[in-house]
Amino acid sequence: MDQPIPALREALRANYLRDENEALRDLLARARLPDDAAARVQAKARSLVEQVRASPRTQAGMQSFLTEYDLSSQEGVLLMCVAEALLRIPDAATADKLIRDKLAQGDWERHVGRNKSLLVNAGTWGMMLTGRLLSLDNDASGNPGGLFSRVAARVGEPVVRVALRQGMKLMAEQFVMGRTIGEALARSRGGESARYRHSFDMLGEAAFTATDAERYFTAYEQAIDAIAADATRQSPFENPGISIKLSALHPRYEYAQRERVLAGLTPRVLALVERAARGNVGVTLDAEEADRLDLSLDIFERVFAAPALAGWEGFGLAVQAYQKRAPFVIDWLIALARSQRRRIMVRLVKGAYWDTEIKRSQVQGLDGYPVFTRKANTDVSYLACAARIIAAPDAFYGQFATHNAHTVCTVLERVAPGQPFEFQRLHGMGEDLYERVIAEGQACRVYAPVGTHEDLLPYLVRRLLENGANTSFVNRIADAAVPVETVIADPVSVVAREDDARNRKIPLPRDLYPDRRNSGGFAFADEAVSRPILAAVRAQLERVMTVRVNDADAQMAGAAVDAASRAAIPPAHARAAALERAADLIEADRVRLLALLAREAGRTLPDGLGEIREAADFCRYYAMLARRHFAHPEELPGPTGESNRLEVTGRGPFVTISPWNFPLSIFVGQIAAAFAAGNAVIAKPAEQAPRIGLRAVELLHEAGVPRPALAFIPGRGEVVGACLVADPRIAGVAFTGSTASAQAINQVLAARPGPIVPFIAETGGLNAMLVDSSALPEQVVADVLASAFNSAGQRCSALRLLCLQEEIAPRVLELLEGGMRELIVGDPADLATDVGPVIDAEALAMLEAHARRMDAEARLIGTTPVPAGLTGHFFAPRAYEIASLDAIEREVFGPILHVVRFEASRLGAMVDAINAKGYGLTMGVHSRIEETVELVRRRARVGNLYVNRNMIGATVGVQPFGGEGLSGTGPKAGGPHYLFRFATERTFTVNTAAAGGNASLIAASE
Ligand SMILES: Cc1cc2nc3c(=O)[nH]c(=O)nc-3n(C[C@H](O)[C@H](O)[C@H](O)COP(=O)(O)OP(=O)(O)OC[C@H]3O[C@@H](n4cnc5c(N)ncnc54)[C@H](O)[C@@H]3O)c2cc1C
């Protein structure tokens, strides 16, 4: 019985992170061929590979170049860095720096003469063209790494730069069909190309702004019209077509913006597809990241069902076999096609974002991976999906996109005689293989990217990664060192031989750390998991706020100190066990905590999830440290006849005072550290978020932290905070908050009679990001938006000052302005919200006053619209260009970003000027030049420096967090030294020879 479409969709959703072994059991059965058929596939694949290997083009062309410079060689990686950045760098000085930086690092001479390929023999990409400028033979000896200096010295840096740029363009042209659609169409009609069909791709990656999306839309329209002129066949399958990236058509094509995307993007896609249908030009929607799959299926379903397309079979979708949901997508598509009684063009690919998916899942702490972890598993999935597609000719026109000879031969073995289908390959790849396949009369389409050199860089890098990986078929077929048997190995047998389908070299996200469990997260795009969680959060939103928390008074604070002073502290292993239980309980309570964080502290749902995870991580990390350092004394070496031991132990009651901006994670982190080190704790939550604090303390008690050892004292800092700090029985204070409050506490502590106690303060920062012109503007702006405006800019790590090298500033500012316009300010409990409210009226007034000052003194770059009717303490993000660093002196805690330009030669001076402000918390650098990064690293006086990423969201045990100067005392929270500051050290020395002499020495002497 066929299942209904919605049920198939639910099945698909339920398998987002399917168990890999279970998946492979299913897929192997579907992919396995009878023995005789499998033997025919082997024989044909072998013959193809041998012919391809013998071809002069494989020997001398791009493929052998990429094999020589594969990604396991340092030079391969360096070349990819140059390829990624060089063409977009606007100024010569930075371009030269990049070249010097990368070419000086590699051992280029090692590659000379190792290969018959002309390209390889040219030695480097620069040498591809500078070959005319110097003879490599004369230079092939000498110091590795000296090649660049010698070439540069002889011909001058500008010549090398021009030559290298040419080399990059040559490289790029291998993968691009033409700079314009006209150029690409013309090329597709002539020479060898004429034997192929084409699907044109208007290069360009995710749109960042509405303007970018509009530009891509127009480019698609124009391309469709141009292609239509060549679409002269009756069947869209035989005509040239177009591939569309949905992320290029909407600036926020992401799951969290689902409603807005469906409403805005569906009519746009439909307009393009209708236009294409009028010209009989086939359209395929490209497959992008796993998080976007569900959204793309929604759009596909709506457009496919549009009455205007009735009877037209030119609309299609790419399906990635590396995703565990792939077979379910195929089943869903079959039902969809049958419901409309017409075929879907399905392009089966393996998938181009594998490394990104793995990293993302680890960062998000998912329960598993949305993609397979072994290459052979992806191959098996591909073969199983192909079998299913082939078996449903009424539902699909199969388009098998692969460059893998075994995959090709399996498809050929499976299709019925006369069954319509086609192969597909990427322009610049697999020519030799398909030359032979199309000679047998099979149809093949070329995916033909169209665009300027600058546009193709991200595409080029994906192709280089794909080809450069030594697991990739294209790489292996060109590498004579890999035996043919290995190249054509049947993935079904390879997988069947393994006991465990999972790749053990890739730990599950929860097992990322060898010494503790990683906190668990979930992807909001994983609807089967997120939908019930979000519904439960909504149901709790108001209820959680009915809890009443009364302020404590001085007397209660005194009583808590009293009890804490007498509290029996459990031994280290019991403390660790209690903290680990607390981590589990915190994670289990995430629905209530998410609701509390949204309502009481204005935290958005992703921020809330981040906090819950961080709180759990703190508990597990400090538990691990307590076991490691506090459970047993350390034996120290010394003279014979004596034993020496060092013990770390608690100091006495600690006061922890936490801020409202991380009301859960910092609150729990401080308590967990103080307790793990063997102290009783008196915890004072932020005045604005007592309910969250109360809930955390309830969970810690439930987990086994003894009640007398953890007291909850809510109230105003000036009242309970002040009297706790002043109490002489308090053995230490851990504080996170403003620099001014930290200084006030410090003075109270200093004025106290009796022992001098530790004071651990984490305070604010005037955090800067430095961007040179080798950076990728889109990546910079994505990181700037996250760093400056996430959590409404109310993180101590948040970006306050963006420093742009003047050459790159215009493009970055244009994107920043457009990107800010696309942010959503609103209710933090709504998943679509990017920026929630600021904490209270006081914060709002402070930000408004600062904005008024900036309006008068600086230039407004951009702002985010605030929806009409929104009530509460909302402050729209703003960015201002200031003339110099003199315009800001202190941290302004909220979503206001300051931007300043600098001359490339003054980068070091910029760092000094930032240091001179006295803060030292976080800093970001965006640059592809290691020398530049290194300069900043050596010179910056900050606690946390981030390169080519955002600068918020430090992970416990991975990026221990905390600053220097005005930004805090250290040691870093979530770092290996933190607990020691809460502890005291004692040594214990015993003269073991005192009674009865040194028996063990005497026994040990020969
Ligand atoms: C016409 C065409 C259109 C395309 N459109 C898209 C698209 O819309 N979206 C998209 O994502 N890609 C797309 N691609 C790219 C495509 O994903 C890659 O070209 C393809 O994966 C290469 O497969 P292969 O069979 O040629 O090579 P093979 O070398 O046999 O396979 C390489 C693939 O195996 C997978 N892999 C590698 N290592 C592992 C591992 N450890 N565990 C699991 N899997 C692994 C990866 O998917 C990798 O790309 C398209 C390709 C073509 C030819």
The ligand as a Tripos MOL2 file, in Angstrom:
@<TRIPOS>MOLECULE
LIG
   53    58     1     0     0
SMALL
NO_CHARGES

@<TRIPOS>ATOM
      1 C1         25.6420   17.6620  -12.3430 C.3       1 LIG1
      2 C2         26.0140   17.7780  -10.9150 C.ar      1 LIG1
      3 C3         25.2280   18.5360  -10.0790 C.ar      1 LIG1
      4 C4         25.5240   18.6270   -8.7360 C.ar      1 LIG1
      5 N1         24.6970   19.3090   -7.8840 N.ar      1 LIG1
      6 C5         24.9200   19.2580   -6.5550 C.ar      1 LIG1
      7 C6         24.0100   19.8170   -5.6220 C.ar      1 LIG1
      8 O1         22.9800   20.3750   -5.9710 O.2       1 LIG1
      9 N2         24.2960   19.7150   -4.3000 N.ar      1 LIG1
     10 C7         25.4080   19.0860   -3.8510 C.ar      1 LIG1
     11 O2         25.6070   19.0000   -2.6260 O.2       1 LIG1
     12 N3         26.2970   18.5670   -4.7050 N.ar      1 LIG1
     13 C8         26.0850   18.6330   -6.0310 C.ar      1 LIG1
     14 N4         26.9840   18.0930   -6.8990 N.ar      1 LIG1
     15 C9         28.3230   17.7410   -6.4110 C.3       1 LIG1
     16 C10        28.3740   16.3320   -6.0730 C.3       1 LIG1
     17 O3         27.8860   16.1740   -4.7770 O.3       1 LIG1
     18 C11        29.8010   15.8230   -6.1450 C.3       1 LIG1
     19 O4         30.2820   16.1140   -7.3990 O.3       1 LIG1
     20 C12        29.7690   14.3670   -5.9220 C.3       1 LIG1
     21 O5         29.5590   14.1080   -4.5720 O.3       1 LIG1
     22 C13        30.9890   13.6730   -6.3690 C.3       1 LIG1
     23 O6         30.6120   12.3250   -6.4280 O.3       1 LIG1
     24 P1         31.3400   11.3000   -7.4070 P.3       1 LIG1
     25 O7         30.4710   10.1180   -7.5310 O.co2     1 LIG1
     26 O8         31.7470   11.9890   -8.6160 O.co2     1 LIG1
     27 O9         32.6770   11.0250   -6.6110 O.3       1 LIG1
     28 P2         33.1000   10.0320   -5.4840 P.3       1 LIG1
     29 O10        34.5440   10.2890   -5.3100 O.co2     1 LIG1
     30 O11        32.6670    8.6550   -5.7420 O.co2     1 LIG1
     31 O12        32.3020   10.5480   -4.1980 O.3       1 LIG1
     32 C14        32.7200   11.6800   -3.4690 C.3       1 LIG1
     33 C15        31.6310   12.0120   -2.4980 C.3       1 LIG1
     34 O13        31.5720   11.0650   -1.4320 O.3       1 LIG1
     35 C16        31.1140   11.6940   -0.2720 C.3       1 LIG1
     36 N5         32.0980   11.4290    0.8130 N.ar      1 LIG1
     37 C17        33.4350   11.6890    0.8200 C.ar      1 LIG1
     38 N6         33.9800   11.2940    1.9900 N.ar      1 LIG1
     39 C18        32.9740   10.7890    2.7320 C.ar      1 LIG1
     40 C19        32.9010   10.1980    4.0330 C.ar      1 LIG1
     41 N7         33.9790   10.0270    4.8180 N.pl3     1 LIG1
     42 N8         31.6880    9.7900    4.4750 N.ar      1 LIG1
     43 C20        30.5800    9.9240    3.7190 C.ar      1 LIG1
     44 N9         30.5910   10.4620    2.4770 N.ar      1 LIG1
     45 C21        31.7720   10.8810    1.9910 C.ar      1 LIG1
     46 C22        30.9590   13.1460   -0.5770 C.3       1 LIG1
     47 O14        29.6250   13.3990   -0.9040 O.3       1 LIG1
     48 C23        31.8330   13.3410   -1.7820 C.3       1 LIG1
     49 O15        31.4340   14.4340   -2.5320 O.3       1 LIG1
     50 C24        26.6800   17.9690   -8.2450 C.ar      1 LIG1
     51 C25        27.4670   17.2210   -9.0920 C.ar      1 LIG1
     52 C26        27.1430   17.0990  -10.4140 C.ar      1 LIG1
     53 C27        27.9850   16.2520  -11.2680 C.3       1 LIG1
@<TRIPOS>BOND
     1     1     2 1
     2     2     3 ar
     3     2    52 ar
     4     3     4 ar
     5     4     5 ar
     6     4    50 ar
     7     5     6 ar
     8     6     7 ar
     9     6    13 1
    10     7     8 2
    11     7     9 ar
    12     9    10 ar
    13    10    11 2
    14    10    12 ar
    15    12    13 ar
    16    13    14 ar
    17    14    15 1
    18    14    50 ar
    19    15    16 1
    20    16    17 1
    21    16    18 1
    22    18    19 1
    23    18    20 1
    24    20    21 1
    25    20    22 1
    26    22    23 1
    27    23    24 1
    28    24    25 2
    29    24    26 1
    30    24    27 1
    31    27    28 1
    32    28    29 2
    33    28    30 1
    34    28    31 1
    35    31    32 1
    36    32    33 1
    37    33    34 1
    38    33    48 1
    39    34    35 1
    40    35    36 1
    41    35    46 1
    42    36    37 ar
    43    36    45 ar
    44    37    38 ar
    45    38    39 ar
    46    39    40 ar
    47    39    45 ar
    48    40    41 1
    49    40    42 ar
    50    42    43 ar
    51    43    44 ar
    52    44    45 ar
    53    46    47 1
    54    46    48 1
    55    48    49 1
    56    50    51 ar
    57    51    52 ar
    58    52    53 1
@<TRIPOS>SUBSTRUCTURE
     1 LIG1         1 GROUP 0 **** ****
